[in-house]
Amino acid sequence: MSYSSFAAVYDSLTFNVDYEKRAQYITEILKQNNITDGLLLDLACGTGSLSVEFAKRGYEVIATDASQDMLMEAQNKAFSEGHGIMFLCQKMEETDLYGTVGAVVCSLDSINHLSSYDDLKKTFATLKNFVDDGGVMVFDVNTLYKHQKILANNTFVYDEKDVYCVWQNRLFDDKKTVGINLDFFIKDGKNYQRFNENFKELAFTDDEITSAVEGGGFKVLNRYADLTFDLPKEDTERVYYVIRREYNG
């Protein structure tokens, strides 16, 4: 999965995401944990909108993504905004940095794009090698509720100025995995070109996430319902986890 077509239209289709608000929320969480500057890893950064927001807030940002096409969009965005962000093409479960960072962010359900629970465990086990002792990671996940009740077998249509997208979902028998098929019709002069992307998102239980986090040498500090400091509820669609790299020795 390269997201080659998706990368070109991603920002158009996520126009309703308030990146500034989301970055401010995550920054507040980091501040509550005494992280106000320094090296920050934006894991699975996509087109780099959050990476740029963190750079604006004084963090020295390293951003990774598995898609070269997404990174190309991100690099162009950072350059146009005047921010010197280091971009690396890496899968999150294969993170390999030149040193350690004080903070890690992984937002907008990127964790759900991992293909298995083993990859979830591998992600945290790998990250522990590149996070300072006492460093903090903030990440969000789409919940089982969202997969089963919101995404499920539903179809969504996005009709924007230069792109028309039909988003079709299929809930697998495990009730955790959603297969997603995206048909894009992108305006090219007077005509439209059609592109297609297919991928899956996997929801994890809280027990699975907690076990993977602890197995990787981290500790769960807090769980919040999306963009709040409230505990998640049964019908919460997105949960933010705040975890800390445990001290060696």
C-alpha positions as CSV (number, residue, x, y, z in Angstrom):
1,M,0.0,0.0,0.0
2,S,1.6,3.2,-1.2
3,Y,-1.2,5.7,-0.7
4,S,0.0,7.2,-4.0
5,S,-3.4,8.6,-5.1
6,F,-4.5,9.2,-1.5
7,A,-1.5,11.4,-0.8
8,A,-2.3,13.9,-3.5
9,V,-5.9,14.4,-2.2
10,Y,-5.4,13.7,1.5
11,D,-5.5,17.3,2.6
12,S,-8.6,18.0,0.5
13,L,-10.5,15.1,2.1
14,T,-9.4,16.0,5.6
15,F,-10.2,19.7,5.4
16,N,-12.5,19.3,8.5
17,V,-9.5,18.2,10.7
18,D,-8.5,21.1,12.9
19,Y,-4.7,20.4,13.0
20,E,-4.0,23.5,15.1
21,K,-6.5,22.5,17.7
22,R,-5.3,18.9,17.8
23,A,-1.6,20.0,18.0
24,Q,-2.5,22.4,20.8
25,Y,-4.3,19.6,22.7
26,I,-1.3,17.2,22.4
27,T,1.1,20.0,23.3
28,E,-0.9,20.6,26.5
29,I,-0.6,16.9,27.4
30,L,3.2,17.1,26.8
31,K,3.4,20.2,29.0
32,Q,1.6,18.5,31.8
33,N,4.4,15.9,31.6
34,N,7.1,18.6,31.6
35,I,8.0,18.3,27.9
36,T,7.9,21.8,26.4
37,D,10.6,21.6,23.8
38,G,13.4,19.3,22.4
39,L,13.2,16.4,20.0
40,L,9.8,15.2,19.0
41,L,9.1,12.2,16.8
42,D,5.9,12.5,14.7
43,L,5.2,8.9,13.9
44,A,3.2,8.1,10.7
45,C,3.1,11.8,9.9
46,G,1.2,11.5,6.7
47,T,1.3,14.8,4.8
48,G,3.0,16.6,7.7
49,S,0.2,19.0,8.9
50,L,0.8,18.1,12.5
51,S,4.6,18.0,12.1
52,V,4.5,21.6,11.0
53,E,2.2,22.6,13.9
54,F,4.7,21.0,16.4
55,A,7.6,22.8,14.7
56,K,5.7,26.1,15.1
57,R,5.4,25.3,18.8
58,G,9.2,25.1,19.2
59,Y,9.8,21.4,19.0
60,E,12.6,20.0,16.9
61,V,10.6,17.6,14.8
62,I,11.6,14.3,13.2
63,A,8.7,12.8,11.1
64,T,8.4,9.3,9.7
65,D,6.0,7.6,7.4
66,A,5.9,4.4,5.4
67,S,4.7,6.2,2.3
68,Q,7.1,8.1,0.1
69,D,4.2,9.9,-1.6
70,M,2.9,11.1,1.8
71,L,6.4,12.3,2.7
72,M,6.8,14.2,-0.5
73,E,3.7,16.1,0.3
74,A,4.9,16.7,3.9
75,Q,8.3,17.9,2.8
76,N,6.8,20.4,0.4
77,K,4.5,21.6,3.1
78,A,7.3,22.1,5.6
79,F,9.5,23.8,3.1
80,S,6.7,26.3,2.2
81,E,6.1,27.0,5.9
82,G,9.9,27.5,6.5
83,H,10.4,24.7,8.9
84,G,13.5,22.4,8.8
85,I,11.9,19.0,9.6
86,M,13.8,15.8,9.1
87,F,11.6,13.3,7.2
88,L,12.4,9.6,7.2
89,C,10.6,6.8,5.2
90,Q,10.0,4.1,7.8
91,K,7.2,1.8,9.0
92,M,6.3,2.6,12.6
93,E,7.2,-0.9,13.7
94,E,10.6,-0.5,12.2
95,T,11.5,2.9,13.6
96,D,15.3,3.5,13.5
97,L,16.6,6.9,14.6
98,Y,20.1,8.3,15.1
99,G,19.5,8.9,18.8
100,T,16.7,9.3,21.3
101,V,13.8,11.7,21.5
102,G,11.9,13.1,24.5
103,A,8.5,12.9,23.0
104,V,6.6,10.8,20.4
105,V,3.3,11.6,18.8
106,C,1.2,9.2,16.7
107,S,-2.2,10.7,15.8
108,L,-5.3,10.3,13.6
109,D,-5.7,6.5,14.1
110,S,-2.3,5.6,12.5
111,I,-1.9,2.8,15.1
112,N,-5.0,1.2,13.6
113,H,-3.2,0.8,10.3
114,L,-0.9,-1.8,11.9
115,S,-1.8,-5.2,10.4
116,S,-1.7,-7.3,13.5
117,Y,-1.3,-7.4,17.3
118,D,2.2,-8.7,16.8
119,D,3.0,-5.5,14.9
120,L,1.5,-3.4,17.7
121,K,3.8,-5.2,20.2
122,K,6.8,-4.8,17.9
123,T,6.1,-1.0,17.5
124,F,6.4,-0.3,21.2
125,A,9.3,-2.7,21.7
126,T,11.1,-0.9,18.9
127,L,10.2,2.6,20.1
128,K,11.6,2.0,23.6
129,N,15.1,2.0,22.0
130,F,14.7,5.6,20.7
131,V,12.8,7.3,23.6
132,D,14.6,8.9,26.5
133,D,14.0,7.4,30.0
134,G,11.0,9.2,31.3
135,G,10.0,10.3,27.8
136,V,6.4,10.5,26.8
137,M,4.4,9.2,23.9
138,V,0.9,10.5,23.0
139,F,-1.1,8.4,20.5
140,D,-4.7,7.9,19.5
141,V,-6.7,4.9,18.3
142,N,-10.1,4.4,16.7
143,T,-12.1,2.2,19.1
144,L,-13.9,-1.0,18.6
145,Y,-17.1,1.0,18.9
146,K,-16.2,3.1,16.0
147,H,-15.3,0.1,13.9
148,Q,-18.4,-1.7,14.7
149,K,-21.0,1.1,14.8
150,I,-19.6,4.0,12.8
151,L,-17.4,2.6,10.1
152,A,-18.9,-0.9,9.9
153,N,-20.3,-1.7,6.5
154,N,-21.1,1.9,5.7
155,T,-20.4,4.0,2.7
156,F,-19.4,7.7,2.7
157,V,-19.2,10.1,-0.2
158,Y,-17.0,13.2,-0.3
159,D,-17.7,15.8,-3.0
160,E,-15.1,18.5,-3.0
161,K,-14.0,21.1,-5.6
162,D,-11.5,19.0,-7.4
163,V,-12.0,15.5,-6.1
164,Y,-15.0,13.2,-5.6
165,C,-14.4,10.2,-3.3
166,V,-16.5,7.1,-2.6
167,W,-15.4,5.5,0.7
168,Q,-16.7,2.0,1.1
169,N,-16.2,-0.1,4.3
170,R,-16.5,-3.8,5.1
171,L,-16.5,-5.0,8.7
172,F,-14.7,-8.4,8.9
173,D,-16.1,-11.3,10.8
174,D,-13.6,-10.6,13.7
175,K,-15.6,-7.4,14.3
176,K,-12.3,-5.6,14.7
177,T,-11.0,-5.2,11.2
178,V,-12.5,-2.8,8.6
179,G,-11.6,-3.1,5.0
180,I,-11.6,0.2,3.3
181,N,-12.0,0.8,-0.5
182,L,-11.5,4.4,-1.8
183,D,-12.5,5.3,-5.3
184,F,-11.2,8.8,-6.3
185,F,-12.3,10.9,-9.2
186,I,-9.8,13.7,-9.5
187,K,-10.4,16.7,-11.8
188,D,-7.9,17.0,-14.6
189,G,-8.9,20.0,-16.7
190,K,-12.3,19.3,-18.0
191,N,-12.1,15.6,-17.2
192,Y,-11.8,13.4,-14.1
193,Q,-9.2,10.6,-13.6
194,R,-10.2,7.6,-11.5
195,F,-7.9,6.1,-8.9
196,N,-8.4,3.4,-6.3
197,E,-6.8,2.6,-2.9
198,N,-7.5,-0.4,-0.6
199,F,-6.4,-0.9,2.9
200,K,-7.5,-2.2,6.3
201,E,-7.8,-0.7,9.8
202,L,-7.6,-2.9,12.9
203,A,-9.1,-1.9,16.2
204,F,-7.4,-3.1,19.4
205,T,-8.9,-3.6,22.9
206,D,-7.7,-1.6,25.8
207,D,-6.2,-4.8,27.3
208,E,-4.3,-5.5,24.1
209,I,-2.9,-1.9,23.9
210,T,-2.0,-1.9,27.6
211,S,-0.2,-5.2,27.3
212,A,1.7,-4.1,24.2
213,V,2.7,-0.8,25.9
214,E,3.9,-2.4,29.1
215,G,5.7,-5.2,27.2
216,G,7.6,-2.5,25.3
217,G,8.9,-0.9,28.5
218,F,6.3,1.9,28.8
219,K,3.6,2.7,31.4
220,V,0.1,4.0,30.6
221,L,-0.4,7.3,32.4
222,N,-3.8,8.4,31.1
223,R,-6.6,7.6,28.7
224,Y,-8.7,10.4,27.3
225,A,-11.7,10.7,25.1
226,D,-10.8,12.5,21.9
227,L,-9.6,16.1,22.5
228,T,-10.8,16.1,26.1
229,F,-9.4,15.3,29.5
230,D,-12.4,13.0,30.2
231,L,-12.3,9.3,30.6
232,P,-13.4,7.3,27.5
233,K,-17.0,6.0,27.5
234,E,-18.6,3.0,25.9
235,D,-19.5,5.1,22.8
236,T,-16.2,7.0,22.5
237,E,-14.9,6.8,18.9
238,R,-11.3,7.9,19.5
239,V,-9.1,7.4,22.6
240,Y,-5.9,9.2,23.3
241,Y,-3.3,7.3,25.3
242,V,-0.5,9.0,27.3
243,I,2.4,6.6,28.1
244,R,5.8,7.1,29.6
245,R,9.1,5.3,28.9
246,E,10.1,3.6,32.1
247,Y,13.5,4.4,33.6
248,N,16.1,1.7,33.2
249,G,17.4,0.5,36.4
